[in-house]
Amino acid sequence: MVGEEKMSLRRRLSKSSEDTEEKEESQGDRSEEPLEILSNGRNDLKQLIAKKIQLTAEAEELKPFFMKEVGNHFDDFVTNLIEKSTSLDNGGCSLTSFSVLGENHHRAKDQRARPEHGKIFVIRRSLLDELFEVDHIRTIYHMFIALFILFILSTLVVDYIDEGRLVLDFNLMSYAFGKFPVVTWTWCTMFLCTLSVPYFLFQRWARGYHRSSHPVVYSLLYCFLFVVFQTVVLGFGPPYVVLAYTLPPASRCIIILEQIRLIMKAYSFVRENVPRVLNSAKENSSTVPIPTVNQYLYFLFAPTLIYRDNYPRTPSVRWGYVAMQFAQFLGCLFYMYYIFKRLCSPLFRNIKEEPFSARVLVLCVFNSILPGVLIQLLIFFAFLHCWLNAFAEMLRFGDRMFYKDWWNSTSYSNYYRTWNVVVHDWLYYYAYKDFLWFFTKKFRSAAMLAVFAVSAVVHEYALALCLNFFYPVLFVLFMFFGMAFNFLVNDSRKRPIWNVLMWASLFTGHGVILCFYSQEWYARQRCPLKNPTFLSYIQPHSWTCGYTS
């Protein structure tokens, strides 16, 4: 199809050029007087403009066929890469259609990939780093910077009009990150415990497993000690500090997110190394595969939740790139500060003056969509791009695929896979695949449901501790609506309308989340209870705050 279009275009171009030459020769023979030359010059100019318009139109007609051809070649290239990756994941035995046709179909179908065959790391850049080299994409980045500057100017102008002077205070920022010394020593304690205890327990177990007369009991003992450490030290320690010292929201968020990250890191370290020790014992090997402390320490700082002894490394550190990423990260924090100050605070701070009603709720949701979407994009860019790329560059960590093109998703299943690849890999290899390994592949829906439940509970746990109240809006949206969309709007939906619907639902969802949690936060600030009980942390205050004095 493309070849035929190209041939027809060439024929039209050659024919038009021949016609133009014939016309020019005939006009040159006939025109000898000055007036005729002037009129012929005007005609030639008109014909030249007409030809230029015709060529432009024909080029525009050819462009879609060219882009489609490039897209088809790119799809074939990516498909081949996926097939090769699948063959590596299955231990060199590729279960593609070709191998299935050549081998016993039933035996290949019943094979299960061993859990230890997991993610393969390769050197690759982050997607936005590649896209920002395109001028059109970088212009969108410049638009966000321009909007940030306008937020700053509007804040300064409004403060000058209200106060009669420039007000350069950051009370909201200083409050959110208050009591930072408590955050520092709490993080250091968590990190040192995660560095020493899991490594010590694994090292003692690995060296004594070969000599133990009761390896099952011996392994269960160390497994119990590891579970106690994960539950008591990392599980209950950070929440106790957060509640006992009444930390502000951002400080709470740092501790809770680091708690979740270290728990996942410690589990990955044990999960990846235990099968290696069991295999060496089965093979009666004289050497015990125990990673070094430096390898484990590197993993604790590396921007991945999947442990490997070695990762692909870049040749050098670009310190200018590191500084740029940290500068963009700080810029995003101030961006969110101005969004809260200009768009959120005026919307929610007068909640006590107007009782809770359906009208108030609907207006709140729609007014929260714009700041909610901006905050989502800023969180994505700040943490999944800037923060992770900064640490990856300092550690020369080669695999920078922390996210994929989630903005092009036409289904929620694809969105969940591409929004946060770092967390998705952990859930996929250690929750989903291990579930299928123990319960066979017949329970794929149950495995997916279990992963959704774990993710929803952890998200709601983090929000409840960061905001100091339990209001399961995110849990309901994630567990029920998100799971339903995941099964209904699946990967078979490829038309652009599904991408529009996905974005519309994301906009609405972030508006609902920001509206409900902000209303509840300000209601608890404006209508505090005199004698709070445990139920007061569960019962919503925003529903009754407007009716109390």
C-alpha positions as CSV (number, residue, x, y, z in Angstrom):
1,M,0.0,0.0,0.0
2,V,2.8,2.4,1.0
3,G,4.8,1.4,-2.1
4,E,1.9,2.0,-4.4
5,E,1.3,5.5,-2.9
6,K,5.0,6.3,-3.3
7,M,5.0,5.3,-6.9
8,S,1.9,7.2,-7.7
9,L,3.4,10.3,-6.0
10,R,6.6,10.0,-8.0
11,R,4.5,9.7,-11.3
12,R,2.5,12.7,-10.4
13,L,5.6,14.7,-9.5
14,S,7.4,13.7,-12.8
15,K,4.3,14.4,-14.8
16,S,3.8,17.8,-13.2
17,S,7.4,18.7,-13.8
18,E,7.2,17.7,-17.5
19,D,4.0,19.7,-17.9
20,T,5.6,22.7,-16.2
21,E,8.7,22.6,-18.5
22,E,6.5,22.3,-21.6
23,K,4.4,25.3,-20.5
24,E,7.4,27.3,-19.7
25,E,8.9,26.6,-23.2
26,S,5.7,27.4,-25.0
27,Q,5.3,30.6,-23.0
28,G,8.9,31.7,-23.8
29,D,8.3,31.2,-27.5
30,R,5.1,33.2,-27.6
31,S,5.9,36.1,-25.2
32,E,8.1,38.8,-26.7
33,E,6.4,42.0,-25.6
34,P,7.0,43.5,-22.1
35,L,3.4,43.4,-21.0
36,E,3.2,39.7,-22.0
37,I,6.4,39.0,-20.1
38,L,4.9,40.6,-17.0
39,S,1.7,38.7,-17.2
40,N,3.5,35.5,-17.9
41,G,5.7,36.1,-14.8
42,R,2.6,36.5,-12.7
43,N,1.1,33.3,-14.1
44,D,4.3,31.4,-13.5
45,L,4.3,32.6,-9.8
46,K,0.7,31.5,-9.4
47,Q,1.5,28.1,-11.0
48,L,4.5,27.8,-8.7
49,I,2.4,28.5,-5.6
50,A,-0.2,26.1,-6.8
51,K,2.4,23.4,-7.4
52,K,3.8,24.0,-3.9
53,I,0.4,23.6,-2.4
54,Q,-0.2,20.5,-4.4
55,L,3.1,18.9,-3.3
56,T,2.4,19.8,0.4
57,A,-1.0,18.2,0.2
58,E,0.4,15.1,-1.4
59,A,3.1,14.9,1.3
60,E,0.5,15.2,4.0
61,E,-1.5,12.3,2.4
62,L,1.7,10.2,2.3
63,K,2.6,11.0,6.0
64,P,0.1,8.6,7.7
65,F,1.2,5.7,5.5
66,F,4.8,6.4,6.4
67,M,4.1,6.6,10.1
68,K,2.0,3.4,9.9
69,E,4.9,1.6,8.2
70,V,7.4,2.8,10.8
71,G,5.0,1.8,13.6
72,N,4.6,-1.7,12.1
73,H,8.4,-2.2,12.0
74,F,8.7,-0.9,15.6
75,D,6.0,-3.3,16.8
76,D,7.7,-6.2,15.1
77,F,11.0,-5.2,16.7
78,V,9.4,-5.0,20.2
79,T,7.6,-8.3,19.8
80,N,10.9,-10.0,18.9
81,L,12.5,-8.5,22.0
82,I,9.6,-9.7,24.2
83,E,9.9,-13.2,22.8
84,K,13.6,-13.3,23.6
85,S,12.9,-12.0,27.1
86,T,10.3,-14.7,27.6
87,S,12.8,-17.3,26.5
88,L,15.3,-16.0,29.1
89,D,12.7,-15.9,31.8
90,N,11.9,-19.5,31.2
91,G,15.5,-20.6,31.5
92,G,16.3,-20.6,27.8
93,C,13.1,-22.5,26.9
94,S,11.0,-20.2,24.9
95,L,7.3,-21.1,25.0
96,T,6.4,-19.1,21.8
97,S,4.1,-20.4,19.2
98,F,7.0,-21.9,17.2
99,S,8.4,-23.9,20.1
100,V,4.9,-25.1,21.1
101,L,4.2,-26.4,17.6
102,G,7.5,-28.2,17.5
103,E,7.3,-29.8,20.9
104,N,4.7,-31.7,22.9
105,H,1.9,-29.1,23.3
106,H,0.4,-30.4,26.5
107,R,3.8,-30.8,28.3
108,A,4.8,-27.2,27.3
109,K,1.5,-25.9,28.4
110,D,1.7,-27.5,31.9
111,Q,5.2,-26.1,32.5
112,R,5.6,-23.4,35.1
113,A,8.4,-20.9,35.2
114,R,10.5,-21.3,38.3
115,P,10.1,-18.4,40.7
116,E,13.8,-17.6,40.8
117,H,13.8,-16.8,37.1
118,G,12.8,-13.1,37.4
119,K,13.5,-9.7,36.1
120,I,16.5,-9.2,33.8
121,F,18.3,-5.8,34.2
122,V,19.8,-4.1,31.1
123,I,21.2,-0.6,30.5
124,R,18.5,1.7,29.3
125,R,17.5,5.3,29.9
126,S,14.3,6.6,31.4
127,L,11.6,7.3,28.9
128,L,11.2,11.0,29.7
129,D,15.0,11.5,29.2
130,E,14.6,10.2,25.7
131,L,11.3,12.1,25.0
132,F,12.8,15.4,26.2
133,E,15.2,15.3,23.3
134,V,12.2,15.9,21.0
135,D,11.4,19.6,20.8
136,H,7.6,19.0,20.8
137,I,7.7,17.0,24.1
138,R,10.1,19.4,25.7
139,T,7.7,22.3,25.0
140,I,5.1,20.6,27.2
141,Y,7.8,20.6,30.0
142,H,8.3,24.3,29.3
143,M,4.6,24.9,29.6
144,F,4.6,23.3,33.1
145,I,7.5,25.6,34.1
146,A,5.6,28.6,32.8
147,L,2.5,27.6,34.9
148,F,4.8,27.2,37.9
149,I,6.1,30.8,37.4
150,L,2.5,32.0,37.1
151,F,1.5,30.3,40.4
152,I,4.4,32.1,42.1
153,L,3.5,35.5,40.6
154,S,-0.2,35.1,41.5
155,T,0.7,34.2,45.1
156,L,3.0,37.2,45.4
157,V,0.5,39.6,43.8
158,V,-2.4,38.5,46.0
159,D,-0.3,38.7,49.2
160,Y,0.9,42.2,48.2
161,I,-2.7,43.3,47.6
162,D,-3.9,41.8,50.9
163,E,-1.0,42.7,53.1
164,G,0.5,45.7,51.3
165,R,3.9,44.1,51.1
166,L,5.6,41.0,49.6
167,V,5.0,38.0,51.9
168,L,7.7,35.4,51.3
169,D,6.8,32.9,54.1
170,F,6.5,29.2,53.7
171,N,4.5,28.3,56.8
172,L,2.7,25.4,55.1
173,M,6.0,23.9,53.9
174,S,7.8,24.3,57.3
175,Y,4.8,22.8,59.1
176,A,4.5,19.8,56.8
177,F,8.2,18.9,57.2
178,G,8.4,19.8,60.9
179,K,10.3,17.8,63.6
180,F,12.8,16.7,61.0
181,P,15.5,15.6,63.5
182,V,13.0,12.9,64.7
183,V,12.6,11.8,61.0
184,T,16.4,11.6,60.7
185,W,17.2,9.4,63.6
186,T,14.2,7.2,63.0
187,W,15.3,6.6,59.4
188,C,18.9,5.9,60.5
189,T,17.6,3.4,63.0
190,M,15.4,1.7,60.4
191,F,18.2,1.6,57.9
192,L,20.9,0.2,60.2
193,C,18.5,-2.5,61.5
194,T,17.6,-3.5,57.9
195,L,21.3,-3.6,57.0
196,S,22.4,-5.8,59.9
197,V,19.5,-8.1,61.0
198,P,18.4,-9.7,57.7
199,Y,21.9,-10.1,56.5
200,F,23.0,-11.6,59.8
201,L,20.1,-14.0,60.0
202,F,20.5,-15.1,56.4
203,Q,24.3,-15.6,56.8
204,R,23.9,-17.7,59.9
205,W,21.1,-19.8,58.3
206,A,23.1,-20.3,55.0
207,R,26.3,-21.5,56.8
208,G,24.5,-23.8,59.1
209,Y,21.9,-25.3,56.7
210,H,24.4,-27.8,55.2
211,R,25.4,-29.1,58.7
212,S,22.0,-29.2,60.2
213,S,20.5,-32.7,61.0
214,H,17.0,-31.2,60.8
215,P,17.1,-28.6,58.0
216,V,13.3,-28.0,58.0
217,V,13.1,-27.2,61.7
218,Y,16.4,-25.2,61.4
219,S,14.9,-23.2,58.5
220,L,11.6,-22.6,60.2
221,L,13.4,-21.2,63.2
222,Y,15.3,-18.6,61.2
223,C,12.2,-17.8,59.1
224,F,10.3,-17.1,62.4
225,L,13.1,-14.8,63.5
226,F,13.0,-12.9,60.2
227,V,9.2,-12.6,60.3
228,V,9.5,-11.2,63.9
229,F,12.0,-8.6,62.7
230,Q,9.8,-7.6,59.8
231,T,6.7,-7.4,62.0
232,V,7.9,-6.0,65.3
233,V,11.0,-3.8,64.4
234,L,10.0,-2.6,60.9
235,G,6.3,-3.2,61.2
236,F,5.4,-1.5,64.6
237,G,8.5,0.6,65.2
238,P,7.9,3.4,62.7
239,P,4.2,3.8,63.3
240,Y,4.9,4.1,67.0
241,V,7.3,6.9,66.4
242,V,4.9,8.6,64.1
243,L,2.1,8.5,66.6
244,A,4.1,9.1,69.8
245,Y,5.9,12.2,68.5
246,T,2.7,13.5,66.6
247,L,4.7,14.2,63.5
248,P,3.3,16.5,60.7
249,P,2.1,14.9,57.4
250,A,5.2,15.2,55.2
251,S,7.5,13.9,58.0
252,R,5.1,11.0,58.6
253,C,5.1,10.3,54.9
254,I,8.9,10.0,54.7
255,I,9.0,7.5,57.6
256,I,6.1,5.4,56.4
257,L,7.2,5.2,52.8
258,E,10.7,4.3,53.9
259,Q,9.3,1.6,56.2
260,I,7.4,0.0,53.3
261,R,10.5,0.3,51.0
262,L,12.9,-1.3,53.6
263,I,10.4,-4.2,54.3
264,M,10.2,-4.9,50.6
265,K,13.9,-4.7,50.2
266,A,14.6,-7.1,53.0
267,Y,12.1,-9.6,51.7
268,S,13.6,-9.4,48.2
269,F,17.1,-10.1,49.6
270,V,16.0,-13.2,51.4
271,R,13.6,-14.3,48.7
272,E,16.3,-14.2,46.0
273,N,19.1,-15.8,48.0
274,V,17.3,-18.7,49.8
275,P,16.8,-20.7,46.5
276,R,20.5,-20.4,45.7
277,V,21.5,-21.9,49.1
278,L,18.9,-24.7,48.7
279,N,20.2,-25.5,45.2
280,S,23.8,-25.6,46.4
281,A,22.9,-27.9,49.2
282,K,21.0,-30.2,46.8
283,E,24.1,-30.3,44.6
284,N,26.4,-30.9,47.6
285,S,28.5,-27.9,46.6
286,S,31.4,-27.0,48.9
287,T,30.8,-23.2,48.5
288,V,27.8,-21.4,50.0
289,P,26.5,-18.5,47.8
290,I,26.3,-15.7,50.4
291,P,26.4,-12.1,49.0
292,T,28.8,-9.7,50.5
293,V,27.8,-6.8,52.7
294,N,28.8,-4.3,50.0
295,Q,26.4,-6.0,47.6
296,Y,23.6,-5.9,50.1
297,L,24.4,-2.3,51.0
298,Y,24.4,-1.3,47.3
299,F,21.0,-2.9,46.9
300,L,19.5,-1.0,49.8
301,F,20.3,2.3,48.0
302,A,19.7,1.1,44.5
303,P,16.5,2.3,42.8
304,T,15.0,-1.2,42.5
305,L,13.1,-3.6,44.8
306,I,14.5,-6.8,43.1
307,Y,17.8,-8.0,44.5
308,R,20.7,-9.1,42.3
309,D,24.4,-9.6,43.2
310,N,25.4,-7.3,40.4
311,Y,23.6,-4.8,38.2
312,P,24.5,-3.3,34.8
313,R,26.5,-0.2,35.5
314,T,27.2,3.0,33.6
315,P,30.8,4.0,33.0
316,S,30.8,7.2,35.0
317,V,28.7,9.6,37.1
318,R,27.3,12.8,35.5
319,W,27.2,15.1,38.5
320,G,25.6,17.9,36.5
321,Y,22.7,15.5,35.7
322,V,22.4,14.6,39.4
323,A,22.2,18.2,40.4
324,M,19.6,18.9,37.7
325,Q,17.4,16.0,39.0
326,F,17.6,17.1,42.6
327,A,16.8,20.7,41.5
328,Q,13.8,19.5,39.6
329,F,12.7,17.4,42.6
330,L,12.8,20.5,44.9
331,G,11.0,22.5,42.2
332,C,8.2,19.9,42.2
333,L,7.9,20.2,46.0
334,F,7.5,24.0,45.8
335,Y,5.1,23.5,42.8
336,M,2.9,21.4,45.0
337,Y,3.2,23.9,47.8
338,Y,1.8,26.7,45.6
339,I,-0.9,24.4,44.2
340,F,-2.1,23.7,47.8
341,K,-1.9,27.4,48.7
342,R,-3.6,28.8,45.6
343,L,-6.1,26.1,44.7
344,C,-6.7,23.9,47.7
345,S,-6.5,26.1,50.9
346,P,-9.2,28.6,49.6
347,L,-11.4,25.7,48.7
348,F,-11.4,23.8,52.0
349,R,-10.5,26.2,54.8
350,N,-14.1,27.5,55.1
351,I,-15.6,24.0,55.4
352,K,-17.2,24.8,58.8
353,E,-19.2,27.7,57.4
354,E,-21.2,25.5,55.0
355,P,-22.9,22.2,56.1
356,F,-22.1,18.9,54.3
357,S,-24.5,18.3,51.4
358,A,-24.6,16.7,48.0
359,R,-24.2,20.1,46.3
360,V,-21.1,20.9,48.3
361,L,-19.7,17.4,47.6
362,V,-20.2,17.6,43.8
363,L,-18.8,21.1,43.5
364,C,-15.8,20.1,45.7
365,V,-15.0,17.1,43.5
366,F,-15.1,19.1,40.2
367,N,-13.1,21.9,41.8
368,S,-10.5,19.4,43.0
369,I,-9.9,17.8,39.6
370,L,-7.4,20.3,38.3
371,P,-5.2,20.4,41.5
372,G,-5.5,16.6,41.9
373,V,-4.2,16.0,38.3
374,L,-1.4,18.5,38.7
375,I,-0.4,16.8,42.0
376,Q,-0.5,13.4,40.4
377,L,1.8,14.5,37.5
378,L,4.2,16.3,39.9
379,I,4.4,13.2,42.2
380,F,5.2,11.0,39.2
381,F,7.8,13.4,37.8
382,A,9.4,14.2,41.2
383,F,9.7,10.6,42.6
384,L,9.6,8.2,39.7
385,H,11.8,10.3,37.4
386,C,13.9,12.8,39.2
387,W,14.5,11.1,42.6
388,L,15.1,7.6,41.2
389,N,17.2,8.9,38.3
390,A,19.4,11.0,40.7
391,F,20.2,7.9,42.8
392,A,20.6,5.7,39.8
393,E,23.2,8.2,38.3
394,M,25.1,8.5,41.6
395,L,25.2,4.7,41.9
396,R,25.9,4.2,38.2
397,F,22.8,2.0,38.1
398,G,22.2,1.2,34.4
399,D,18.5,0.1,34.2
400,R,16.5,3.3,34.4
401,M,13.1,1.9,33.3
402,F,11.3,3.1,36.4
403,Y,8.1,3.6,34.4
404,K,6.7,3.2,30.9
405,D,4.4,5.1,28.7
406,W,1.4,4.9,31.1
407,W,-0.1,8.0,29.6
408,N,-0.8,6.1,26.4
409,S,-2.7,3.3,28.2
410,T,-6.1,2.3,26.8
411,S,-6.8,-0.2,29.7
412,Y,-6.3,-0.1,33.4
413,S,-4.4,-3.4,33.4
414,N,-1.8,-1.7,31.2
415,Y,-1.8,1.4,33.4
416,Y,-1.1,-0.6,36.5
417,R,1.8,-2.3,34.8
418,T,3.4,0.9,33.5
419,W,2.7,3.6,36.1
420,N,5.2,2.4,38.6
421,V,7.4,-0.4,37.2
422,V,9.6,-0.5,40.4
423,V,6.7,-1.5,42.7
424,H,5.0,-3.5,39.9
425,D,8.0,-5.7,39.5
426,W,8.0,-6.6,43.2
427,L,4.3,-7.4,43.2
428,Y,4.6,-9.4,40.0
429,Y,7.5,-11.6,40.9
430,Y,7.0,-12.0,44.6
431,A,3.2,-11.9,44.9
432,Y,1.6,-12.8,41.6
433,K,4.1,-15.3,40.2
434,D,4.8,-17.0,43.6
435,F,1.0,-17.3,44.1
436,L,0.7,-19.1,40.7
437,W,3.8,-21.2,41.6
438,F,2.1,-22.6,44.7
439,F,-1.5,-22.8,43.4
440,T,-0.8,-23.5,39.7
441,K,-1.9,-21.3,36.8
442,K,-5.5,-22.1,37.2
443,F,-6.0,-19.4,39.8
444,R,-4.9,-16.3,37.8
445,S,-7.9,-14.3,38.8
446,A,-7.4,-15.2,42.5
447,A,-3.7,-14.2,42.2
448,M,-4.7,-10.9,40.6
449,L,-7.3,-10.3,43.3
450,A,-4.7,-11.0,46.0
451,V,-2.3,-8.6,44.5
452,F,-5.0,-5.9,44.3
453,A,-5.9,-6.5,47.9
454,V,-2.3,-6.2,49.2
455,S,-1.7,-3.0,47.2
456,A,-5.0,-1.4,48.3
457,V,-4.3,-2.2,52.0
458,V,-0.8,-0.8,51.8
459,H,-1.9,2.4,50.1
460,E,-4.7,2.9,52.7
461,Y,-2.3,2.1,55.5
462,A,0.2,4.7,54.3
463,L,-2.5,7.4,53.9
464,A,-4.1,6.6,57.3
465,L,-0.8,7.1,59.1
466,C,0.3,10.1,57.1
467,L,-3.0,12.0,57.7
468,N,-3.7,10.6,61.2
469,F,-7.2,9.4,60.4
470,F,-8.8,6.4,58.7
471,Y,-11.0,7.3,55.7
472,P,-11.0,4.4,53.2
473,V,-11.8,6.4,50.1
474,L,-8.7,5.3,48.3
475,F,-9.2,1.7,49.4
476,V,-12.8,1.7,47.9
477,L,-11.6,3.3,44.7
478,F,-8.6,1.0,44.3
479,M,-10.1,-2.2,45.5
480,F,-13.6,-2.0,43.9
481,F,-13.6,0.4,41.0
482,G,-9.9,-0.1,40.1
483,M,-10.3,-3.9,40.2
484,A,-13.5,-3.8,38.2
485,F,-12.0,-1.6,35.5
486,N,-8.9,-3.9,35.4
487,F,-11.1,-6.8,34.4
488,L,-13.7,-4.9,32.3
489,V,-11.4,-2.5,30.4
490,N,-8.7,-5.0,29.6
491,D,-5.8,-5.1,27.0
492,S,-8.2,-5.9,24.2
493,R,-9.3,-2.3,24.2
494,K,-6.9,-0.5,21.7
495,R,-9.0,2.3,20.2
496,P,-8.1,5.9,21.2
497,I,-11.5,6.4,22.9
498,W,-10.4,4.1,25.6
499,N,-7.4,6.3,26.4
500,V,-9.8,9.2,26.6
501,L,-12.0,7.3,29.0
502,M,-9.1,6.2,31.1
503,W,-7.9,9.8,31.5
504,A,-11.4,11.0,32.3
505,S,-11.7,8.3,35.0
506,L,-8.2,9.2,36.4
507,F,-9.2,12.9,36.5
508,T,-12.4,12.1,38.4
509,G,-10.7,9.7,40.7
510,H,-8.0,12.1,41.7
511,G,-10.6,14.8,42.2
512,V,-12.6,12.5,44.5
513,I,-9.4,11.6,46.5
514,L,-8.3,15.2,47.0
515,C,-11.8,16.4,47.8
516,F,-12.7,13.8,50.4
517,Y,-9.3,13.7,52.2
518,S,-8.9,17.5,52.2
519,Q,-12.4,17.9,53.5
520,E,-11.8,15.4,56.3
521,W,-8.4,17.0,57.1
522,Y,-9.8,20.5,57.5
523,A,-12.9,19.3,59.3
524,R,-10.7,17.7,62.0
525,Q,-8.7,20.9,62.2
526,R,-11.8,23.2,62.5
527,C,-14.0,20.9,64.6
528,P,-11.7,19.0,67.0
529,L,-13.2,16.7,69.5
530,K,-12.7,17.4,73.2
531,N,-12.4,13.8,74.3
532,P,-11.2,11.8,71.3
533,T,-11.5,8.0,71.4
534,F,-10.5,5.3,69.0
535,L,-13.8,5.6,67.1
536,S,-13.1,9.3,66.5
537,Y,-10.2,8.3,64.3
538,I,-12.5,6.1,62.2
539,Q,-15.7,8.2,62.1
540,P,-15.7,11.0,59.4
541,H,-15.8,14.5,60.8
542,S,-16.5,16.2,57.5
543,W,-20.1,14.9,57.5
544,T,-21.0,16.7,60.8
545,C,-18.5,19.5,61.1
546,G,-20.8,22.1,59.6
547,Y,-23.6,21.4,62.1
548,T,-21.4,21.7,65.2
549,S,-20.3,25.0,66.8
